[in-house]
Amino acid sequence: IISDTVSSGGPTALVIHDDGDTLDLLTRLFEASGFDVVTAVTGFRAQAHLEGDRKIAVVVAPWDTTHAVGGEVYRWALQKRYDLRDQFVFIGADIPGELDRVVSGRCLVVSMTRPAEVVRVAHAAVRRRSQLEAMRDAVLEADTTKPRLLLADDDPMLLMVMGDLLGDTYMVTRVESGHAAIV
């Protein structure tokens, strides 16, 4: 079951699951909630979607002791699509111990016993990202007298300190990856 649906103009959710019934249920829930949905049954296919031209707003994937594909895709995203690092919603029952260490509190895990909650959390992640982008755009438009400076570093603390030090002289845009800097 791999499909691209007709665009409704809503945000796009990449839904990953190796169980066809679960994938179908999630697809129907997300489409009913206004999302465009792209599906994948393997991590390889999910990575292909994430490397494509379509803008993915949120990634929904299982990550528990029986379904590790979410962890695989998340680790890949940290290397290739760092901009999506906090746009993942994981589905899990038995959460692996490594999840907390890897996601560092940026993503949530929701039980599949409440599938509507998965959609609600995905909507919240999309809204939060939109708000952050709007705030960033407002800051960029606020002061055009200062030269712009793009700071890229994978250490959030160092990025914050450098940005604060250079913020008086430059309009600073901070990004936490090479991919985000290129974008």
N, C-alpha and C positions, 0 to 999 in steps of 0.2 A: 504494500500500500504506500505508494509515493505519489503525491499529487501536488499540483499548484492549482489553487482555486482562482476563480475570476476575481479581480480586485474590486473591493467595495469602497476603497478609499480610506479605510481604517488602518490602524497600525498593523504591521505584519508580525505574526507569532510563528516561530519555528517550533513545531511540536514533534518531539522525538519519543518514540516508544517502540519496542519490539513486539508488543502484544497488539494484534489488529483490533480487537474489541475496545481496548483502552484508547488506542489511537483514534478510532472512530468516535468514541464518546467525547474525548477532548476536542477533536476537530469540530464536532457539532456544537459543543458548548462555546468554544471560542468564536465560531462564525456567528452564532446567535447573539453574542455579546459585541459584535461590530468589528471583530478582528478579521483581517485577511490571514489565511492559514497556509503555511507550507509544512509538509510533513516529511519525516524521515524515519526509517526503521533501523538504521545503523549509524554509527558515529561517522563513518566515511561519507555517507550521503549527507549527513548534517553539515560536515565540514565543507562539502561541495556547495551547499546552499549558502553557507557563511562566506565563502570566497566569491560568490556570485555578485551580480550588480544590484540585486534587490535589497533594499534597506530592511534589516531585521530589527524590530523594536524590542522583542523579548524572546528568550529561548526557554522552552519548557521541556524538561527531560527528567527521567527517573535517575535517582542515585541512591541506591540502598544496597544491602548485601547481595541481592539477587540480580540487580540491574545496575551495572557500573558504567553504562554508556554516558550518562550525564557527567560523571567525573572525567571521563576520557575527553569529551567535547569541551568541558570547561578548561581543562589543562591545555588543550590545543588553543582555545580562545585566548588564554593568558599569553601565549606566545605569538599568535597571529592576529587576533582581534581583541586586543586589550580594552578597546573602547566598550566592549560588551560585558566586561567582567562583573558588573553589578546589575546586569539585565537578565540574569538567569533565575528561574523559579524551578526548584527541584521537587520531584515527587518521590516520597520515600516513606517506608514503614520502619525498617530497621536501619537507622542512619549509621553509616560507617564512621568510625572515630576520626578518620583523616579529613572528613568534610569540613569541620570547623577550622582546622589548621589551614586548609587550602583556600577556602572562600573568605576567611577572616571577617566573618560577619556581614559580608556584602550581599549575600543571597539568602533566601528563605527556603525552607523545606516544608512542604505541605503534604498531608496524608491524602491518598487517593480515595479514602472513605468519604471525603468531602470535596468532590470534584469542582463544585461551584466556587469553593474557596481558592482553588488553583487559579481560576479566571480572575477573581477579585484581586489576588496578590499580583498577578501579571498586569492588570490595569494600573495598580498602584505604582509598580515599577516604571511603567511607561509614563505616567503622570509626573513622577519624580524626575525622570530624565528630562522631560519637556520643560519643567520648571527650572531645572539647573541650566539648560541651554538658553532659556529666555533671560535668566539672570546674567549669564555670561555675555549674551548679545547686548544687553542693556549697559553693562560695564564697558564693553568695547565701543559703544556709540557715545558714551558719556563724555569722554575727554579725548579730543582729537589733536590736542596740542603736544602731547607727549609722544615720543616714538614708541612703536610697539616692539615687545620682546616676547619671544616664544621660549619658555623654559620646559625642557623635557628631562625627566628623571624618574626612575622607577622607585625611588625612596620617597614616600609621601612627606616625611618629616623634613628631609633636605629640600624638597621642592617648596614646601611652605616657607622655610627659613629664607631660602634664596629669593623667593617671590616677595617676601616682606622687605628684605634688604634693598631690592631693586625697584620696589613699587613706587618710591618717591620720584624716581627719575624716569621710569618707563611705565607704559601700560602693559602689564604682565599677563600673559595667557599661560596657564600651567597645564601640562599634560603629563601623564604617567607612563607613556610608552612611545617607542619610535613610530609605531603605526598611527597612534593618535596625532603625533607631530606631523606626519606626512599628510594625514587627512586635514 
